[in-house]
Amino acid sequence: MRAKGFIKVGDVLEKFSRDEDKYISYEFQKYGYELAEELGDLKHKSLYIKLAKDIPRGLLEAAKNYVKDAANVKSKPKLFMWKLQQLKKGPKKGLS
């Protein structure tokens, strides 16, 4: 039984493309690049790589899924960053 959130090394290596990924050394770099690609913001791929390195994967996935589920989005990157900030703040406490 695998621990939650972990991927087998063999699965990562299977998806690795030597020609396409020749400048990627770490898994977080690959994830950040794919995130930038999915959001249509390859111009800022270094930002997404840094986010993938520094921010828990669960928060990034939640923000990415929020953007994927949204309809009629003008700017996917802006919506992603907004949602990520909301998630980083944590759950709102109810007003008494």
LUMKOL-229150 format. One line per 5 residues: number of its first residue (from 1); their letters; for each residue x, y, z of N, C-alpha, C. Coordinates in nm, 2 decimals. Layout:
NUM = a = X/Y/Z/X/Y/Z/X/Y/Z ~ ...
This chain:
1 = mrakg = 0.08/-0.12/0.00/0.00/0.00/0.00/0.09/0.12/0.00 ~ 0.07/0.21/-0.09/0.14/0.34/-0.10/0.09/0.44/-0.01 ~ 0.18/0.53/0.04/0.13/0.64/0.12/0.06/0.74/0.03 ~ -0.03/0.82/0.08/-0.11/0.92/0.01/-0.02/1.03/-0.05 ~ -0.04/1.06/-0.17/0.03/1.17/-0.23/0.16/1.14/-0.30
6 = fikvg = 0.21/1.01/-0.28/0.34/0.97/-0.34/0.32/0.90/-0.47 ~ 0.41/0.92/-0.56/0.41/0.85/-0.69/0.53/0.76/-0.70 ~ 0.51/0.64/-0.76/0.62/0.55/-0.78/0.73/0.61/-0.87 ~ 0.85/0.59/-0.84/0.96/0.64/-0.92/0.95/0.59/-1.06 ~ 0.91/0.47/-1.08/0.89/0.41/-1.21/0.79/0.48/-1.30
11 = dvlek = 0.68/0.53/-1.23/0.58/0.61/-1.30/0.63/0.74/-1.35 ~ 0.71/0.81/-1.27/0.77/0.93/-1.30/0.87/0.92/-1.42 ~ 0.95/0.81/-1.41/1.05/0.79/-1.52/0.98/0.75/-1.65 ~ 0.87/0.68/-1.64/0.80/0.64/-1.76/0.75/0.76/-1.84 ~ 0.71/0.87/-1.77/0.65/0.99/-1.83/0.77/1.08/-1.87
16 = fsrde = 0.89/1.06/-1.83/1.00/1.15/-1.86/1.04/1.14/-2.01 ~ 1.04/1.25/-2.07/1.09/1.26/-2.21/1.22/1.32/-2.22 ~ 1.32/1.25/-2.26/1.46/1.29/-2.25/1.48/1.42/-2.34 ~ 1.42/1.43/-2.45/1.44/1.54/-2.54/1.36/1.66/-2.49 ~ 1.24/1.64/-2.44/1.16/1.75/-2.40/1.20/1.80/-2.26
21 = dkyis = 1.25/1.71/-2.17/1.27/1.74/-2.03/1.42/1.75/-2.00 ~ 1.51/1.79/-2.10/1.65/1.78/-2.08/1.70/1.88/-1.97 ~ 1.63/1.99/-1.94/1.67/2.09/-1.85/1.60/2.07/-1.71 ~ 1.52/1.97/-1.70/1.45/1.95/-1.57/1.52/1.84/-1.49 ~ 1.56/1.88/-1.37/1.63/1.78/-1.28/1.55/1.73/-1.17
26 = yefqk = 1.45/1.80/-1.13/1.37/1.77/-1.01/1.22/1.76/-1.05 ~ 1.15/1.68/-0.97/1.01/1.66/-1.00/0.93/1.79/-0.99 ~ 0.96/1.87/-0.89/0.89/2.00/-0.87/0.90/2.09/-1.00 ~ 1.02/2.08/-1.07/1.03/2.16/-1.19/0.94/2.11/-1.30 ~ 0.92/1.98/-1.31/0.83/1.92/-1.41/0.69/1.96/-1.38
31 = ygyel = 0.65/1.95/-1.25/0.52/1.99/-1.21/0.49/2.14/-1.23 ~ 0.58/2.22/-1.20/0.57/2.37/-1.22/0.55/2.40/-1.37 ~ 0.63/2.33/-1.45/0.62/2.35/-1.60/0.48/2.31/-1.65 ~ 0.44/2.19/-1.61/0.31/2.14/-1.65/0.20/2.23/-1.60 ~ 0.21/2.29/-1.48/0.11/2.38/-1.43/0.10/2.50/-1.51
36 = aeelg = 0.22/2.56/-1.55/0.22/2.68/-1.64/0.16/2.65/-1.77 ~ 0.19/2.53/-1.82/0.13/2.49/-1.95/-0.02/2.48/-1.95 ~ -0.07/2.42/-1.84/-0.21/2.40/-1.82/-0.29/2.53/-1.81 ~ -0.22/2.62/-1.74/-0.28/2.75/-1.72/-0.26/2.85/-1.84 ~ -0.18/2.80/-1.94/-0.16/2.88/-2.06/-0.07/3.00/-2.03
41 = dlkhk = 0.03/2.98/-1.94/0.11/3.09/-1.90/0.26/3.05/-1.90 ~ 0.31/3.00/-2.01/0.45/2.95/-2.02/0.54/3.07/-2.00 ~ 0.50/3.19/-2.03/0.58/3.31/-2.01/0.64/3.32/-1.87 ~ 0.56/3.27/-1.77/0.59/3.28/-1.63/0.62/3.15/-1.57 ~ 0.67/3.06/-1.65/0.69/2.92/-1.60/0.79/2.91/-1.48
46 = slyik = 0.88/3.01/-1.47/0.97/3.00/-1.35/0.89/3.03/-1.22 ~ 0.79/3.11/-1.23/0.70/3.14/-1.11/0.64/3.02/-1.07 ~ 0.58/2.94/-1.16/0.51/2.82/-1.12/0.61/2.71/-1.07 ~ 0.73/2.71/-1.12/0.83/2.62/-1.07/0.86/2.65/-0.93 ~ 0.88/2.78/-0.90/0.90/2.82/-0.76/0.79/2.79/-0.67
51 = lakdi = 0.67/2.81/-0.72/0.55/2.78/-0.64/0.55/2.63/-0.61 ~ 0.58/2.55/-0.71/0.58/2.40/-0.69/0.69/2.36/-0.59 ~ 0.79/2.43/-0.58/0.90/2.40/-0.48/0.86/2.44/-0.34 ~ 0.80/2.56/-0.33/0.78/2.62/-0.19/0.64/2.59/-0.13 ~ 0.54/2.57/-0.21/0.40/2.56/-0.16/0.36/2.41/-0.16
56 = prgll = 0.29/2.37/-0.06/0.24/2.23/-0.05/0.16/2.19/-0.18 ~ 0.18/2.08/-0.23/0.12/2.03/-0.35/-0.04/2.03/-0.34 ~ -0.09/2.00/-0.23/-0.23/2.00/-0.21/-0.30/2.13/-0.24 ~ -0.24/2.24/-0.19/-0.29/2.38/-0.22/-0.28/2.41/-0.37 ~ -0.17/2.37/-0.43/-0.16/2.40/-0.58/-0.26/2.32/-0.66
61 = eaakn = -0.28/2.19/-0.62/-0.38/2.11/-0.69/-0.52/2.17/-0.67 ~ -0.55/2.21/-0.55/-0.69/2.27/-0.52/-0.71/2.39/-0.60 ~ -0.61/2.48/-0.61/-0.63/2.60/-0.69/-0.64/2.57/-0.84 ~ -0.56/2.47/-0.89/-0.56/2.43/-1.03/-0.70/2.37/-1.06 ~ -0.75/2.29/-0.97/-0.89/2.23/-1.00/-1.00/2.33/-0.99
66 = yvkda = -0.98/2.43/-0.91/-1.08/2.54/-0.90/-1.08/2.61/-1.04 ~ -0.97/2.64/-1.10/-0.96/2.70/-1.23/-1.02/2.62/-1.34 ~ -0.99/2.49/-1.33/-1.04/2.39/-1.43/-1.19/2.39/-1.43 ~ -1.25/2.40/-1.31/-1.39/2.39/-1.29/-1.47/2.52/-1.32 ~ -1.39/2.63/-1.33/-1.46/2.76/-1.35/-1.49/2.77/-1.50
71 = anvks = -1.60/2.84/-1.52/-1.65/2.86/-1.66/-1.63/3.01/-1.70 ~ -1.61/3.04/-1.82/-1.59/3.17/-1.87/-1.48/3.25/-1.80 ~ -1.37/3.20/-1.79/-1.26/3.26/-1.72/-1.18/3.35/-1.82 ~ -1.16/3.48/-1.78/-1.08/3.57/-1.87/-0.93/3.54/-1.85 ~ -0.89/3.52/-1.73/-0.75/3.50/-1.71/-0.73/3.38/-1.61
76 = kpklf = -0.69/3.27/-1.66/-0.67/3.15/-1.58/-0.56/3.18/-1.48 ~ -0.44/3.24/-1.52/-0.34/3.26/-1.42/-0.38/3.35/-1.30 ~ -0.46/3.46/-1.33/-0.50/3.55/-1.23/-0.60/3.47/-1.13 ~ -0.69/3.40/-1.19/-0.78/3.32/-1.10/-0.71/3.22/-1.02 ~ -0.61/3.15/-1.07/-0.53/3.06/-1.00/-0.46/3.12/-0.88
81 = mwklq = -0.39/3.24/-0.91/-0.32/3.31/-0.80/-0.41/3.36/-0.69 ~ -0.53/3.41/-0.73/-0.63/3.45/-0.63/-0.67/3.34/-0.54 ~ -0.71/3.22/-0.61/-0.75/3.11/-0.53/-0.64/3.05/-0.44 ~ -0.52/3.05/-0.49/-0.41/3.01/-0.41/-0.39/3.09/-0.29 ~ -0.40/3.22/-0.30/-0.40/3.31/-0.18/-0.51/3.28/-0.08
86 = qlkkg = -0.63/3.26/-0.14/-0.74/3.23/-0.05/-0.71/3.10/0.03 ~ -0.66/3.00/-0.04/-0.63/2.87/0.03/-0.52/2.88/0.13 ~ -0.42/2.97/0.10/-0.31/2.98/0.19/-0.35/3.05/0.32 ~ -0.46/3.14/0.31/-0.51/3.21/0.43/-0.58/3.11/0.52 ~ -0.63/3.00/0.47/-0.70/2.90/0.55/-0.85/2.93/0.55
91 = pkkgl = -0.92/2.84/0.62/-1.07/2.86/0.63/-1.11/2.98/0.70 ~ -1.21/3.05/0.65/-1.26/3.17/0.72/-1.34/3.12/0.85 ~ -1.32/3.20/0.95/-1.39/3.18/1.08/-1.53/3.25/1.07 ~ -1.63/3.18/1.12/-1.76/3.23/1.12/-1.78/3.36/1.20 ~ -1.86/3.45/1.15/-1.88/3.57/1.23/-1.98/3.55/1.34
96 = s = -1.95/3.60/1.46/-2.04/3.57/1.57/-2.13/3.69/1.60
